[in-house]
Amino acid sequence: MVPGAEFLGGFEGSFEVNLSQSPRTIKNQTPKKPRLMTRTPTDHKITTSGSLSLLTWNINSVRLRMPLMQRLIKAHTPDVICLQEIKCTSEQFPLEVFKALGYPHIALNGQKAYHGVAIISRLPFVRSFSECFGGTIEARHIAVLFAGMHGPCTVHNFYVPAGGDTPDSTINDKFATKLAYLDDMTTWFAARSRQSNKHMILTGDLNIAPLEHDVWNHKALLRVVSHTPEETTRLETLRQTRSWVDVMRHFTPEDKKLYTWWSYRAQDWKTSDRGRRLDHIWVTPPLKTCVSSVKVLKNARGWVKASDHAPVLTHFAHAGLLSNPATS
């Protein structure tokens, strides 16, 4: 257990995976059992007036880019931060730094050197949990349950597999794993479609640019991993499981270019602007009217030692969405 972290009946741990193994070998391994903690967080003063903000970012190594994280927090003070590719075990995560910045409630699913996801919050949550999809035990999902004023709200943070370079599952195990991962996500959410928790947020690096103007050149990228019909069709099937609302496209029409990722390979990424929208924020229909704005923080892509992903910041009109003084 990472000292000082807040976990109520949830999962916290790190997957130590030998990534030299093929996905077929990994799928036969058994994930570590969750470790539970029953300490109730009481060290955060909750306010339910005003707005609420959530930031998602594929940080591409939290320890390397902690100075950039601090810069983002200083500029935008998000209430909840969802990180992907933290690239460290849960024990290596800079927990005390986040606590000093005002984030005492942290859920981690870490892994040595690769992958890893985290949810960092100013607000206490009831519990955290993690699921495995696609026959892999890689650390790619973490979720937390908040006790909102109008009912519980679950935030899911995903890092979907990239899928390798060749969009052919018969010769590329990584692409096959990606497709299986998406299929399993769809099955998992569809099986829980009648649960009482109607308030959900799904965010993270889904590694798919689904729409024509989510990529710099639609025709050129139809056979490039992240924009192939095999991927985009599956992502749409997943979206339909809960009638998820793509809030980035709710504010930016589908015929307008919208990107969150620009390759390190581009000598001048900003001028060429050959981007893709790989990072997403979805909400269930009851939360649609709560979303007040979404912004891609594109300038962060140009910072020194930047991630190749830009952070995405979403504002909700009601702070009570995730806060309930009666339960804190």
N, C-alpha and C positions, 0 to 999 in steps of 0.2 A: 504494500500500500504506500502510495506517495504521501509523505507526511504533510498534514495541513489541508489536504483536498477534501471537498465536501461531496460525499456520495451517500445517498439514502436508498438502501436496497438496490443499488445499481451495480454496474460492472466497471471495474477499473483494473487495467493490467496491460501487459505488453505481449505481443505475439513474437516469439523468437523463431523466425522461419528461415530455413535454408533455401535461399532464393535461387540456388543453382539447380534445384529440383524442378521438374516439369510440373505444370498444373495437375496432370493426372496423378502424380505422386502426392502433391500437397493435399488434394481433395480427400485422401484417405487418412489424413492426420486428424487428431482430435484436439479442438481448441481447449485452452486452459479454462478451468471452471471459474465463474465469477467470484470475486471476493466481496463480501458485504460489509457495510458500515451503518450503524444506526444512530450516529450523532446528528442531532438536528441543528442546522445553521441558524444562529441568532445574531450574527454580528453585522447585519446589514439593515439599515433603515429603509423601509419601503415607502415610496410615494406612488400614488395612482393617478395623479393629475399630470397633464402634459403628454408628450409623445414618447415613443420608444424607438430605439434604433438597433438594427442588426447588421453586422458586417460579415461577409463571407470572403475568404481569400485563400487561394492556393499559395501558401507562403514559400514553398520550396526550401524548407529547412528553417525551423523556428529559431534555432540557436544562432545560425548565421545571420538571420534578418531581424533579430530582436530590436536593433536600433531603428529599423524602419517601422516595426510594429509600434514602438513607443512614439514615433513621429505621427503615425496614423491616429493613435489614441489621443495624443495631445490636440490634434487638429479636429477630430470628429467625436470623441468621447462616446463610442458606441456602447450600448447597454449589454449586448450579447455579441460575442465574436466566435465565428465558426471557421476553423482553420483546417486545411488539408495539406498533405505532404509535410507533416511536421518533421519527419525523418529523424526520429529519436524514440527511445523507449520512454515509457511513462516515468521511470525513475530519472531520466536525463532531462525531462521537460523543465523549463525555467519557471517553476511554480512560484517561487518566492518573488520573482520580478513582477509577475502579474498581480500577485497579492498586494505588493507595494503600490501598484498602479490603480488599485481599487477594485480588483476582480478576485474576490475570495472563493468563488464557487466555480469549480473546474471539473469537467469530465474528460477523461483521456482514454484513447485506445491507441497505444504507441507500439512501435516496432523498430527494431534496430536497423538504422541506416536508410530504410525505405518506407514509403507510404506514411500511415499514421494520421489520425484525425483528433481534433479537440474542440470542445465547446467551453468557452470562458465567459463568465457572466458576473455582472454586478448584482444580479437578482438571484435569490436562492431557488433551487429547484427541488422537486419532491424525490425524484430518483433518476438514475441514468441506466442505460442498457445498450448493448451492442449486438448486432446480428452478423452472420456470415452468409455470403451469397456466392453463387457461381462455382461451387466446389472448391473454394479457396478459403484459407483462414487468415489471409492478409488483413491488416488493420485498416479497414476502409469505411467503417460506419460507426457512428456514435449518436445516441439520441438522449434527450433529457425531457422530463415531464415537468412543466410549470403548473402551479395552482393559480390559474387566472381568476379574475373576479367573476367572469361569466362562464366558468367551466374550465376544465384542464386543457392545456395546450402543449402539444408535443413538438419539439424541434428536432428534425432529422438532419444530420450532417453526413454527406456522402463524398467519397472519392472513388468514382467508377474507374475501373481499369482503362488504360489508354488504348490498348489493343494492338500494339506493335505497328509494323510498317505495311504489311500486306493484308488487304481486306478479303482474305480467303481462309475460312475456318478449317478447311481440309489440310492446309499446309502451314498454318500459323496458329499455334496453340494459344498465343496471347489474344488473338482476335476471337477464337472460339470461347475463351474464358470470359471475354467482355460480353459477348452475346448471351452466354449462360448467366452471367451476373445480372444483366438487364431482365432476362426472363424470370429469374428468381425474385428480383425486386417486385416485378409485376404480380407474381403469384402471391407473395407475402402481403402486399398491400390489398390485393383483391380479396384475400381470405379474411381480412379484418375490416372490410368495408362497412359492416353493420355495427361496429363498436360505438359506444356512446361518445367517445372522444371525437368530436367533429372539428375541433380546432387544431390544425396541424400546419407546420411549415416544413418544407423540404428544400434544402439548399446544399450548395457545394459545387465541386468540380465534377460535372457529369460527363465530361470528355466527349460531348457530342454537340455539334452545331446543327440544330434541327431544321432551320428554315433557310430559304434561298438567300436572304440578305443577312444571315448570321455568319456568312463567309465572304471573303473578298471576291471570289469567282466561283459561282455555283456550278457551272458546267465543268470547269477544270477540276473541281474537288469531289465530284460525284463518285469517283473511284479512289478517293483518298480517305484513309481511316479518320473518323470523326464526323464525316458528312455523307457516308454511304447510305443507300436506302435500307440496308439491313439494320443499321444503327438507328436511323431517324424514325423508321417505322416502329421499332421496338420502344423508343422513347415516347412516341405518341401513344402507344398502347399503355405504357406505364402511366402517362399523364391522365388517361381516361379512367383509371381505376378509382380515383376519388374526384374526378372532374377538377383536377388541380388547375389553378389559375397561374399562368406564366406572367408574373407581375412585371417583369422587364418589358415584355411586349404589350402589356396593358397600358404602359405609359409611352412606349415608342412603337409606332405603327410598323407592321410587318414589312412594308416596302422601304423602310429606312435601314441603313447599315447600322449594325450594333455588334461590337466586339468586346471581348474581355481578355483575349490572349493574343500575343504577338511573338513569333519565334525569335529565339536568341540568334538564329542563323542570319537574320536580316541585318545588313550593315547599318541601315538607317530605318528602323522599324516604323518611326513616326511618319516619315515622308512616304514610304512605300505603302504603309497602312494595310498590309496583307494580314488581316486579323481573322479571328474566329470567336464566336460566342460559345465558349465551353463551360462557363460558370453560370449558375442559374439560381433563381429564388422562386419557389412555387408556394402557394397557399391554398387551402381548401376554400370552397365558395363562401362559407360564412365570414371569412376574414377578408374577402376582396375589398369591401368598403372601408376596412381599417387601414389599408395601405395608402399612405399619403404621397410617397415619392420613392424613386429608385434612381441611383446614380452610380455609373461606372467611374471609379476614381482613376482615370487614365493617366494623370500626371505621375502617379506612383510607379507606373511602368518605366518611366524615364529616370528614376532615382538611381544613384550609384549602388551597384550590387543589387539591383531590383530582381524580383521574381519575374518570370515571363507572363504571369497572370496579373491583371489589375484587380484590386479589391472592388467589391460591389456593396454599396451601402443602401439599406432600405429603411425608411421611416414609417412607423405605424402611428396612427392618430391617437390611439388610446394606450397609455402606459399600463392600464389594468389588464391588458391582454395576457401578460405574464406575471402580474403581481396581485396578490390577495392578502391584505394585512391580517385577515382573520385566521390565516393558516401559517403566518410567519412569526 
